[in-house]
Amino acid sequence: MSADSLLRSQKKRRSQLNRSFAWKTLLADSLTVFWGDWLDLRVRIPQVAASGLVSPLIYILAFGLGLGSSLDRVTAPSAGDTYLQFILPGMVALSSMVISFGGTTFSICGDRLFTKTFEEMLLYPVHPLALHLGKMMAGVVRGMMTAASVILVAVLFTGQLWSFINPLFLLLLVLNCAVFAGLGVIVGLNVKSLESVGLFNNFLIVPMSFLGGTFFDPATLPTALKAIVYFLPLTYTTVGLRAAAYQPLSEFPWYSIPILLAAAIALSAVGAYQFSHQQD
C-alpha cells in the first residue's frame, strides 16, 4: 500500500471515529437533559399516568358503549368486531398526543415563565439538538405512561392483549409521542403566557382529536375532506394503530411509519434551531 493510500485510509478511519464520537456525545447529552426532567417526573408517575385517562374514558363510555351499541345494529366497523373496538386504538393515540404535547409544553413554560430556571439549561455545554431530544424524550415517556393506562382499559374491554401490545403498535405509539412532544417543545419555547398555550390547545389539539380518524374511518370521506384529515399526523397514528391491532400485516399502512418519522425529524430540526437562537 502506498503512502498516499495509507494516509487516505487513516483520514477516513479518523473521520468515522469522529462521527461515531459525535453521535455518542449527542446521545449522552440528550439523556442528561432527559434525566433532569425524569427526576421530577418519577415522583408523579401515578398522576401523569392518570391525567390523560379521563377524556378517553368519557369517549369510550359515550361513543363506544352508548352510540356504538346503536351503530353495531346497522353497520359493521372497518376494523374490529364492534364500534367500541374500532375506537379503542384511536383513544390510545388521542391520550398519548394530548399528554405528550401538553406535558412538554407546560414543563418548558413553567421553567421559562415562572421558576426562571430555563436560562440555566441554555448554558449547558451541549448541542442544541441534544436539548430538544432530551425534552422530547421526557414528553415521550409522559405520553407512553398515559397510553399504558388506556391500553390497560382497552385490554379489559376486549380481552385482546396481543392486539395492543405488539411491536408495530408500540413503534407507532412511540413515534406519535415523539411527534407531539417535539411540537410541544417548539410551542413551549415560543409562547409568552399560559393563555397562549390554551389557544394552541383549542385550535390545534382539540380539532385534531376529532378529525384525526379517531371516531371514523378516513377512507370513507370525500376527497376534499380526506386531504385535510390526512394532513394531520394523528390520522396516520390512528389508522396504523387500528391496523396493527386488528388487521393482518398485508393490510398494514406501512407509509404511516416513514411519515411520522419524517415529521419527528423535521420538528427536531426546528426545535434545535429554536434552542440555538433562544433568548430568555
C-alpha positions in Angstrom: 0.0 0.0 0.0 1.4 3.4 -1.0 1.9 6.2 1.5 -1.0 8.2 -0.1 -3.4 5.3 0.2 -2.4 4.7 3.8 -2.9 8.4 4.6 -6.3 8.5 3.0 -7.3 5.3 4.9 -6.2 6.8 8.2 -8.1 10.0 7.5 -11.2 8.1 6.6 -11.0 6.0 9.8 -10.4 9.1 11.8 -13.5 10.8 10.3 -15.6 7.7 11.0 -14.4 7.7 14.6 -15.1 11.4 15.0 -18.7 10.9 13.6 -19.2 8.0 16.0 -17.9 10.0 18.9 -20.2 12.9 18.0 -23.3 10.7 17.9 -22.4 9.1 21.2 -21.8 12.5 22.7 -25.2 13.8 21.4 -27.0 10.7 22.8 -25.2 11.1 26.2 -26.1 14.8 26.3 -29.7 14.1 25.4 -30.0 11.5 28.2 -28.5 14.0 30.6 -31.2 16.6 29.7 -33.9 13.9 29.9 -32.6 12.8 33.3 -33.2 16.2 34.7 -36.9 16.0 33.7 -37.1 12.4 34.8 -36.1 13.2 38.4 -39.1 15.5 38.6 -41.4 13.1 36.6 -40.7 9.9 38.6 -42.4 11.3 41.7 -45.6 12.0 39.8 -45.9 8.7 37.8 -49.5 7.9 39.0 -50.6 11.5 38.4 -49.1 11.5 34.9 -50.5 8.1 34.0 -54.0 9.0 35.1 -54.1 12.6 33.8 -54.9 11.7 30.2 -57.3 8.9 31.1 -60.4 10.9 31.8 -61.2 12.1 28.3 -60.7 8.6 26.7 -62.9 7.0 29.3 -65.6 9.5 28.7 -65.3 8.9 24.9 -65.3 5.1 25.4 -68.5 5.3 27.6 -70.3 7.9 25.4 -69.3 6.8 21.9 -68.1 3.2 22.3 -70.8 1.9 24.6 -73.5 4.5 24.1 -73.5 5.4 20.4 -71.6 2.2 19.5 -74.4 -0.1 20.6 -76.8 1.6 18.2 -74.2 1.7 15.3 -73.4 -2.0 15.7 -77.1 -2.9 14.9 -76.9 -1.2 11.5 -73.3 -1.4 10.3 -70.0 -3.3 10.8 -66.8 -1.3 11.5 -63.9 -1.4 9.1 -61.7 -2.8 11.8 -62.6 -4.7 15.0 -65.8 -6.6 15.7 -67.6 -3.6 17.3 -67.6 0.1 17.2 -66.1 0.1 20.7 -63.1 -2.0 19.4 -62.9 0.3 16.4 -62.3 3.5 18.5 -60.0 2.0 21.2 -56.8 2.3 19.2 -57.8 5.9 18.5 -58.2 6.5 22.2 -54.7 5.3 22.8 -53.4 7.7 20.1 -55.5 10.5 21.4 -54.3 10.2 25.0 -50.7 9.9 24.0 -51.0 13.0 21.8 -52.6 15.2 24.5 -50.2 14.3 27.3 -47.0 14.4 25.1 -47.9 17.8 23.8 -49.4 19.3 26.9 -46.9 17.9 29.4 -43.9 19.0 27.4 -45.4 22.5 26.7 -46.3 23.2 30.3 -43.0 21.9 31.5 -41.0 24.3 29.4 -43.4 27.1 30.1 -43.1 26.6 33.8 -39.3 26.8 33.6 -39.3 29.8 31.3 -42.1 31.9 32.8 -42.4 31.0 36.5 -39.4 29.3 38.0 -37.0 31.1 35.7 -34.6 28.1 35.6 -34.8 27.8 31.8 -31.8 30.1 31.3 -29.6 27.8 33.2 -30.4 25.0 30.8 -29.5 27.2 27.8 -26.0 27.5 29.4 -25.4 23.7 29.2 -22.3 22.9 27.1 -24.3 20.6 24.8 -25.6 20.8 21.2 -29.0 22.4 20.8 -30.3 19.2 19.2 -29.5 17.4 22.5 -31.6 19.9 24.4 -34.5 19.3 22.1 -34.1 15.5 22.1 -33.8 15.4 25.9 -37.1 17.4 26.4 -38.7 15.4 23.6 -37.8 12.1 25.3 -39.4 13.3 28.5 -42.5 14.0 26.6 -42.4 10.6 25.0 -42.2 9.0 28.5 -45.2 11.1 29.6 -47.3 10.0 26.6 -46.4 6.3 27.0 -47.3 6.4 30.7 -50.8 7.6 29.9 -51.1 5.4 26.8 -50.3 2.4 29.0 -53.3 3.3 31.2 -55.6 3.5 28.2 -54.1 0.2 26.8 -55.0 -1.5 30.1 -58.6 -0.3 29.7 -58.7 -1.5 26.1 -57.4 -4.9 27.1 -60.0 -5.1 29.9 -62.8 -4.3 27.4 -61.6 -6.6 24.6 -59.5 -9.3 26.3 -57.0 -9.0 23.4 -53.6 -8.4 24.9 -51.5 -9.0 21.8 -53.7 -6.6 19.7 -52.5 -3.7 21.8 -49.0 -4.9 22.8 -47.2 -5.9 19.7 -44.0 -4.3 18.0 -45.9 -2.4 15.3 -48.4 -1.0 17.7 -45.7 0.2 20.2 -43.5 1.6 17.4 -46.3 3.8 16.1 -47.2 4.8 19.6 -43.6 6.0 20.3 -43.4 7.8 17.0 -46.7 9.6 17.8 -45.4 10.7 21.2 -42.2 11.9 19.6 -44.1 14.0 17.0 -46.3 15.7 19.5 -43.6 16.0 22.2 -41.5 17.7 19.6 -44.3 20.0 18.7 -44.8 20.7 22.4 -41.1 21.7 22.7 -41.4 24.2 19.9 -44.7 25.7 21.3 -43.2 25.9 24.8 -40.2 27.8 23.5 -42.4 30.4 21.7 -45.4 31.1 23.8 -45.4 34.2 26.1 -48.0 33.1 28.6 -50.2 30.1 29.6 -53.1 31.7 27.9 -51.2 31.2 24.6 -50.8 27.5 25.4 -54.6 27.3 25.7 -55.0 28.8 22.3 -52.7 26.2 20.7 -54.7 23.5 22.6 -58.1 24.8 21.4 -57.2 25.5 17.8 -54.7 22.6 17.2 -55.0 19.7 19.6 -58.8 19.7 20.2 -59.8 19.8 16.5 -57.2 17.1 15.8 -58.7 14.9 18.4 -62.0 14.7 16.5 -60.6 15.0 12.9 -57.7 12.6 13.3 -59.7 9.5 12.4 -60.4 8.6 16.0 -64.1 8.1 15.6 -64.4 7.3 11.9 -62.6 5.7 9.0 -60.8 8.4 7.0 -61.0 6.2 3.8 -64.8 6.8 3.7 -64.5 10.6 3.5 -65.0 12.7 0.3 -61.7 13.6 -1.4 -61.7 17.2 -0.2 -62.1 16.3 3.5 -59.8 13.3 3.1 -57.0 15.7 2.0 -57.5 17.7 5.2 -57.7 14.7 7.5 -54.6 13.1 6.0 -52.7 16.3 6.6 -52.9 15.6 10.3 -50.2 13.4 11.9 -52.7 11.9 14.3 -54.6 10.3 11.4 -51.6 8.2 10.4 -51.1 7.1 14.0 -54.8 6.1 14.4 -55.0 4.3 11.1 -51.8 2.5 11.8 -52.7 1.5 15.4 -56.1 0.2 14.2 -54.4 -1.9 11.5 -51.7 -3.1 13.9 -54.4 -4.2 16.4 -57.0 -5.9 14.2 -55.8 -6.4 10.7 -53.2 -8.8 9.1 -49.7 -7.5 8.1 -50.7 -7.5 4.4 -53.2 -4.7 5.1 -50.9 -2.6 7.4 -50.4 1.0 6.1 -46.6 0.9 6.1 -46.5 4.5 4.8 -47.5 5.7 8.3 -44.2 4.9 9.8 -41.9 7.0 7.5 -44.4 9.8 7.6 -44.4 10.0 11.4 -40.6 9.5 11.5 -40.1 12.4 8.9 -42.4 14.6 11.0 -40.5 13.9 14.2 -37.1 14.6 12.4 -38.4 17.8 10.9 -39.7 19.0 14.3 -36.3 18.1 15.8 -34.5 20.2 13.3 -36.9 23.2 14.0 -36.5 22.6 17.8 -32.7 22.5 17.6 -32.7 25.8 15.6 -35.1 27.3 18.1 -32.9 26.3 21.0 -29.8 27.7 19.3 -31.5 31.1 18.9 -33.5 31.1 22.1 -33.1 34.3 24.2 -34.9 34.3 27.6 
